Amino acid sequence: MISKILVTIMLLGSILSPLVSTVYATDVWVAHEASENTDIYIMDDTFSCGVSKTGKWFDISGKIVRNGKLKEVKTWHFSKYQGNMWRYYSNTMQRGHDIVVGAPNRVFEYGMRQANWSYEIRNRFYYY
């Protein structure tokens, strides 16, 4: 009886296994911050983007690494209101404050590629 159950389980497993897809999350290196001797690795499975009534936005998280050790995990929220410059805030900043995105910003550029959105740099700031 047990052997029939095992055979049935194995048969079902072999039939269903092609239907199950495996998803791999990847950490993508995007920048080295020489001033702090850190590297930024974006966790590609954390990216999300959209368009709201006020404009485009995207969120992305990354690992800040120093000397091969995780220093912190940071989440950035980038947004753009109409014709203004792109702005961002992160989970490590004081609430209610955002900053204009200055060029170059490799995290921002990675997110824009993921969203398949274009941008231009004027006076060291990002516009759409």
C-alpha positions, 0 to 999 in steps of 0.5 A: 500500500505504501509503495502505491502511494509513493509511486503515485506521489512520484508520478504526480511530481513528475507530471506537475514539475514542468508546470512549476516555474522557479523565480530567481531574485538577483542583486545587481551591482550599480555603483561604488560610492568612493567617499563612503567606500561602499557598493550598492547592489539593487535587489531586482525583485523589489522594483515597482513603478506606476503612474499616479494622478500627480505623475510617474513614480518607482520604488526600489531597494538595495543593499549598501555593502562595505568591505563585503559586509552588509551595512544597511538595506535602503529603499528609495522612492523616486517620483516626478510631478508634471514638468518638474525634476525627479525627486526622491526620499528613502527609508533612512531620511526624515519623513516629509523631506525629499531631494532633487535627484542629482546626476549621476545617480546609478540607482535612479538610472537603473530604475528608469531602465527597468521602467523603460522610461526616458530621461534627460539631464539638464544642469545636473538634474534629471527631467523627463 
